[in-house]
Amino acid sequence: MELSPKERIIEAAVKLFSEKGFDATSVDEIAKLAEVNKAMIYYYFSSKEELLSSIIKKSINDFTSIIEEID
């Protein structure tokens, strides 16, 4: 199943942030890895910081779901 542009952006950002760190990763690099143009990133996220915040929130929600399944 092919990922949506938003999902590709998030996956690319996670990969680059984990490899290079947040500050060392540019929006251009994320766009290139996700195979989208830079405008597409700003369509979904107002800034690189908002992209990171979205990743963190999704991770917390996923973790919470796992904990709830265990209980």
Backbone as CSV, one residue per row, in Angstrom:
resi,resn,N_x,N_y,N_z,CA_x,CA_y,CA_z,C_x,C_y,C_z
1,MET,0.847,-1.189,0.000,0.000,0.000,0.000,0.888,1.246,0.000
2,GLU,0.591,2.147,-0.888,1.391,3.360,-1.007,1.021,4.359,0.090
3,LEU,2.048,4.970,0.659,1.824,5.947,1.715,1.381,7.275,1.119
4,SER,0.581,8.003,1.892,0.169,9.338,1.479,1.363,10.290,1.593
5,PRO,1.310,11.430,0.941,2.407,12.397,1.082,2.681,12.778,2.542
6,LYS,1.637,12.956,3.317,1.813,13.318,4.734,2.551,12.214,5.480
7,GLU,2.180,10.972,5.231,2.850,9.844,5.891,4.309,9.741,5.466
8,ARG,4.576,9.994,4.175,5.966,9.967,3.692,6.787,11.079,4.344
9,ILE,6.186,12.243,4.514,6.871,13.361,5.178,7.225,12.986,6.605
10,ILE,6.275,12.424,7.324,6.505,12.045,8.721,7.593,10.974,8.815
11,GLU,7.514,9.961,7.960,8.542,8.903,7.983,9.926,9.460,7.670
12,ALA,10.000,10.333,6.681,11.285,10.930,6.316,11.829,11.774,7.465
13,ALA,10.964,12.539,8.086,11.393,13.386,9.202,11.892,12.546,10.375
14,VAL,11.183,11.501,10.705,11.616,10.623,11.803,12.993,10.048,11.500
15,LYS,13.172,9.566,10.288,14.459,8.984,9.896,15.582,10.013,10.004
16,LEU,15.378,11.183,9.426,16.428,12.198,9.426,16.677,12.776,10.815
17,PHE,15.613,13.028,11.575,15.789,13.558,12.934,16.573,12.565,13.787
18,SER,16.292,11.273,13.607,16.987,10.276,14.428,18.445,10.111,13.995
19,GLU,18.718,10.274,12.700,20.087,10.123,12.207,20.943,11.368,12.432
20,LYS,20.373,12.534,12.146,21.154,13.768,12.137,20.826,14.727,13.280
21,GLY,19.673,14.530,13.902,19.205,15.467,14.911,18.273,16.498,14.289
22,PHE,17.459,17.098,15.114,16.463,18.067,14.651,17.117,19.287,14.007
23,ASP,18.069,19.884,14.714,18.689,21.126,14.219,19.472,20.922,12.926
24,ALA,20.074,19.771,12.745,20.902,19.518,11.568,20.101,19.063,10.354
25,THR,18.799,18.856,10.518,17.949,18.408,9.421,17.208,19.598,8.831
26,SER,17.268,19.733,7.513,16.555,20.827,6.855,15.238,20.335,6.263
27,VAL,14.332,21.260,6.066,13.057,20.939,5.427,13.313,20.446,4.001
28,ASP,14.309,21.007,3.341,14.665,20.548,1.991,15.059,19.074,1.991
29,GLU,15.818,18.647,2.990,16.227,17.239,3.076,15.020,16.334,3.309
30,ILE,14.111,16.781,4.163,12.900,15.994,4.427,12.093,15.857,3.140
31,ALA,11.930,16.970,2.415,11.174,16.947,1.161,11.808,15.995,0.152
32,LYS,13.115,16.041,0.046,13.811,15.177,-0.915,13.606,13.702,-0.576
33,LEU,13.799,13.345,0.696,13.646,11.950,1.104,12.194,11.479,0.962
34,ALA,11.251,12.366,1.260,9.824,12.019,1.168,9.296,12.070,-0.263
35,GLU,10.140,12.572,-1.176,9.758,12.712,-2.575,8.529,13.594,-2.751
36,VAL,8.545,14.735,-2.063,7.520,15.768,-2.200,8.236,17.105,-2.344
37,ASN,7.511,18.128,-2.766,8.144,19.439,-2.788,7.983,20.104,-1.417
38,LYS,8.800,21.098,-1.197,8.828,21.772,0.105,7.459,22.375,0.458
39,ALA,6.746,22.868,-0.548,5.427,23.458,-0.305,4.459,22.439,0.295
40,MET,4.611,21.177,-0.098,3.739,20.123,0.430,3.944,19.958,1.934
41,ILE,5.174,20.094,2.382,5.441,20.006,3.825,4.716,21.131,4.553
42,TYR,4.816,22.336,3.994,4.160,23.485,4.632,2.646,23.467,4.465
43,TYR,2.137,22.670,3.556,0.695,22.470,3.439,0.181,21.719,4.675
44,TYR,0.929,20.725,5.110,0.520,19.914,6.257,1.012,20.465,7.598
45,PHE,2.159,21.114,7.615,2.780,21.577,8.863,3.264,23.015,8.665
46,SER,2.982,23.881,9.618,3.349,25.288,9.459,4.849,25.524,9.622
47,SER,5.542,24.562,10.238,6.978,24.724,10.477,7.599,23.363,10.770
48,LYS,8.917,23.328,10.781,9.624,22.104,11.142,9.311,21.746,12.595
49,GLU,9.150,22.756,13.435,8.816,22.515,14.843,7.447,21.857,14.981
50,GLU,6.476,22.306,14.167,5.149,21.690,14.217,5.204,20.245,13.730
51,LEU,6.038,19.976,12.747,6.238,18.603,12.269,6.771,17.729,13.398
52,LEU,7.771,18.207,14.116,8.313,17.455,15.250,7.243,17.245,16.318
53,SER,6.483,18.291,16.616,5.413,18.179,17.609,4.390,17.126,17.203
54,SER,4.057,17.086,15.933,3.111,16.098,15.427,3.656,14.679,15.597
55,ILE,4.944,14.502,15.325,5.581,13.195,15.491,5.546,12.765,16.957
56,ILE,5.848,13.681,17.844,5.844,13.368,19.279,4.440,13.010,19.744
57,LYS,3.443,13.791,19.333,2.051,13.512,19.732,1.602,12.150,19.224
58,LYS,1.946,11.824,17.971,1.571,10.527,17.410,2.236,9.399,18.186
59,SER,3.496,9.577,18.543,4.216,8.549,19.310,3.578,8.341,20.675
60,ILE,3.199,9.417,21.320,2.546,9.321,22.637,1.201,8.615,22.501
61,ASN,0.432,8.965,21.469,-0.867,8.316,21.265,-0.703,6.824,20.973
62,ASP,0.285,6.478,20.155,0.539,5.067,19.861,0.936,4.308,21.131
63,PHE,1.801,4.919,21.930,2.246,4.299,23.174,1.070,4.122,24.133
64,THR,0.227,5.140,24.228,-0.945,5.079,25.108,-1.874,3.945,24.676
65,SER,-2.050,3.783,23.376,-2.908,2.698,22.865,-2.335,1.328,23.248
66,ILE,-1.048,1.182,23.162,-0.411,-0.086,23.538,-0.617,-0.362,25.012
67,ILE,-0.437,0.651,25.846,-0.634,0.493,27.301,-2.068,0.121,27.607
68,GLU,-3.024,0.759,26.926,-4.431,0.454,27.160,-4.771,-0.983,26.759
69,GLU,-4.148,-1.475,25.692,-4.370,-2.861,25.275,-3.836,-3.837,26.314
70,ILE,-2.731,-3.490,26.928,-2.126,-4.350,27.943,-3.033,-4.426,29.171
71,ASP,-3.599,-3.285,29.558,-4.505,-3.258,30.730,-5.770,-3.970,30.371
